[in-house]
Amino acid sequence: MQQRIKAGDTVVDVGANIGYFSCLMSNLVGETGQVLAIEASPGIFSQLTANVQENGCSNVQMLNLAVWERPGEITMYLEHPRNQGRTTLLAQSSGAPVGTIRCDRLVNILSPYIEDISFIKVDVEGAERPVLEDILANVSRFKRPLNVVAEISPNNADLIAEFAKSGFDCFRLENVYDVGFYMAARAKDPAALDPCLKPIAASDGHLDGDYVFVLR
């Protein structure tokens, strides 16, 4: 994010959760930029709203709806009662239904801003396929360079090859969940974090994890 997001950019946080990344994006785009934070869960959305306001992120526009393959309504499922972040739209989920919410296609939600959008983060608990497919289907409408950071799960791993076919450079984002790593990384020049991105090819196989797709 420090490398790719610049002042004045319009960026999108799909699956904003409580707003951690939305607030970081807000700082990076500055007063002349804009963050579109999309969160489906009403309960989590209230925390997102509170955190954005607490951090004075006036350039963040928050949208309480789900991104899906069609407009309408969809049921949400909570996979773990003690972890609101494990809320998903996948009907095959083992979780209990927690209500019905409004949904729409990504391209419909982003339509007023799409030509200015250069960075999209996607993390929606396994339901990334319709989001990523909409990006691929409308890739010509986005700004260049376009950066897409997404969680890839086994049920959408075939999309890695589709991004490669569409001209994206594909990188695996090597995550280290150790506190010391984050503290050390914070003290470094952002350019020094490049080794975290591992270039991959479609022939490397279907690997789940976090990926960065860049269309220049």
C-alpha positions in Angstrom: 0.0 0.0 0.0 2.8 2.4 0.8 4.4 1.7 -2.5 1.3 1.7 -4.7 -1.1 4.3 -3.2 -0.4 7.9 -3.9 -1.9 11.2 -2.7 -5.0 12.0 -4.7 -5.8 8.4 -5.6 -9.3 6.8 -5.4 -9.0 3.4 -3.8 -11.5 0.7 -2.7 -11.6 -1.6 0.4 -14.0 -4.5 -0.3 -14.5 -6.3 3.0 -13.4 -3.3 5.0 -14.2 -5.0 8.4 -13.6 -2.6 11.2 -11.6 -0.2 9.0 -8.0 -0.9 9.7 -6.9 -0.8 6.1 -9.5 1.8 5.2 -7.9 4.2 7.7 -4.4 3.4 6.4 -5.6 4.1 2.9 -7.2 7.3 4.0 -3.8 8.6 5.3 -2.1 7.6 2.0 -4.6 9.2 -0.4 -4.7 12.4 1.6 -7.2 15.2 1.4 -7.4 15.1 -2.4 -8.0 11.4 -2.5 -11.0 9.1 -1.7 -11.5 5.7 -0.1 -14.6 3.6 -0.7 -15.0 1.2 2.2 -17.5 -1.5 1.6 -18.6 -3.7 4.5 -21.6 -6.1 4.4 -22.2 -7.0 8.1 -24.3 -4.3 9.8 -22.7 -5.1 13.2 -19.2 -4.7 11.8 -20.2 -1.7 9.8 -21.1 0.2 12.9 -17.5 -0.5 14.2 -16.1 0.6 10.9 -18.1 3.9 11.1 -16.9 4.5 14.7 -13.2 3.9 13.8 -13.3 6.0 10.7 -14.8 8.9 12.6 -12.5 8.4 15.6 -9.5 8.7 13.3 -10.8 11.7 11.5 -10.9 10.0 8.1 -13.2 12.5 6.3 -12.1 11.2 2.9 -13.6 7.7 3.5 -17.1 6.9 2.1 -18.6 3.9 3.8 -21.1 1.6 2.1 -23.1 -1.0 4.1 -23.8 -3.7 1.5 -22.5 -7.0 0.1 -20.7 -7.3 -3.2 -22.2 -10.2 -5.1 -22.9 -11.4 -8.7 -26.2 -9.7 -8.9 -28.2 -6.9 -7.3 -30.8 -7.7 -4.7 -30.6 -9.3 -1.3 -28.5 -12.2 0.1 -28.2 -14.2 3.3 -25.1 -13.8 5.5 -23.6 -16.6 7.6 -21.5 -16.4 10.7 -19.0 -19.3 10.9 -17.8 -18.6 14.5 -19.9 -16.8 17.2 -16.7 -15.2 18.7 -15.3 -14.0 15.5 -17.4 -11.5 13.5 -14.7 -11.4 10.9 -15.7 -14.9 9.8 -19.0 -13.6 8.3 -19.5 -15.0 4.8 -21.9 -14.9 1.9 -21.2 -18.6 0.9 -24.4 -20.6 1.2 -22.3 -23.8 1.7 -20.8 -22.3 4.8 -21.0 -24.3 8.0 -22.1 -21.1 9.9 -25.5 -20.1 11.0 -27.5 -17.5 9.0 -27.5 -14.1 10.7 -29.8 -12.1 8.4 -30.4 -10.8 4.9 -28.6 -7.8 3.5 -28.6 -5.7 0.4 -26.2 -6.7 -2.3 -25.0 -5.5 -5.7 -22.3 -6.1 -8.3 -19.0 -4.4 -7.8 -19.2 -2.5 -11.1 -22.6 -1.1 -10.2 -21.3 0.1 -6.8 -18.2 1.7 -8.3 -19.7 3.1 -11.5 -19.5 6.8 -10.5 -15.8 6.5 -9.6 -14.5 3.6 -11.7 -12.3 5.6 -14.1 -10.4 7.0 -11.2 -9.9 3.8 -9.2 -6.3 2.5 -9.2 -6.2 0.2 -6.1 -8.7 -2.4 -4.9 -8.3 -4.6 -1.8 -10.6 -7.6 -1.7 -11.0 -9.9 1.4 -14.6 -11.2 1.8 -14.1 -14.6 3.5 -14.1 -16.9 0.5 -16.7 -15.0 -1.6 -14.1 -13.2 -3.7 -15.0 -14.8 -7.0 -17.9 -12.5 -8.1 -15.8 -9.5 -7.1 -12.7 -10.6 -9.0 -14.7 -11.7 -12.0 -16.4 -8.3 -12.2 -13.0 -6.6 -12.1 -11.7 -8.8 -15.0 -14.9 -8.2 -17.0 -14.6 -4.5 -16.7 -10.8 -4.0 -16.5 -10.7 -1.5 -19.4 -12.7 0.9 -17.3 -10.3 1.3 -14.4 -7.3 3.6 -14.2 -3.8 2.5 -14.9 -1.8 1.2 -13.2 -4.5 -0.9 -11.6 -3.5 -2.8 -8.4 -5.7 -5.6 -7.0 -4.8 -7.2 -3.7 -7.0 -10.2 -3.0 -7.3 -13.2 -0.8 -7.4 -16.3 -3.0 -9.0 -19.4 -1.7 -9.2 -22.9 -3.3 -12.7 -22.2 -4.8 -11.3 -19.2 -6.8 -7.7 -20.2 -7.4 -8.3 -20.6 -11.1 -8.7 -16.9 -11.4 -5.0 -16.4 -10.9 -4.5 -17.7 -14.5 -7.4 -15.4 -15.7 -5.6 -12.3 -14.3 -2.4 -13.4 -16.0 -4.3 -13.8 -19.3 -5.7 -10.3 -18.9 -2.2 -8.9 -18.8 -1.7 -8.5 -15.0 1.6 -9.2 -13.4 0.9 -11.7 -10.6 2.6 -11.8 -7.3 2.1 -13.9 -4.2 2.1 -11.8 -1.1 4.2 -13.7 1.5 2.6 -13.0 4.9 4.5 -13.3 8.1 2.1 -13.0 11.1 4.9 -12.3 13.6 4.6 -9.0 15.5 8.4 -8.5 15.2 8.1 -8.6 11.4 5.6 -5.8 11.3 7.6 -3.7 13.7 10.7 -4.1 11.6 8.9 -3.5 8.4 7.5 -0.2 9.7 11.0 1.2 10.3 12.1 0.3 6.7 11.9 2.2 3.5 8.7 0.8 1.7 10.9 -0.2 -1.2 12.7 -2.6 1.0 9.6 -4.6 1.4 9.7 -5.8 -2.2 10.9 -9.3 -1.2 7.5 -9.9 0.3 6.1 -10.1 -3.3 7.0 -13.3 -5.1 6.4 -13.2 -8.9 4.4 -16.2 -10.1 3.2 -17.6 -13.4 -0.1 -19.3 -14.3 1.9 -22.5 -14.6 2.9 -22.4 -11.0 -0.4 -24.1 -10.1 -3.4 -23.2 -8.0 -2.0 -21.8 -4.8 -4.3 -20.2 -2.2 -3.2 -17.3 -0.1 -2.9 -13.5 -0.7 -2.0 -12.1 -4.1 -1.2 -8.8 -5.8 -2.2 -8.3 -9.4 -0.8 -5.3 -11.3 -2.0 -4.1 -14.7 0.3 -1.4 -16.0 
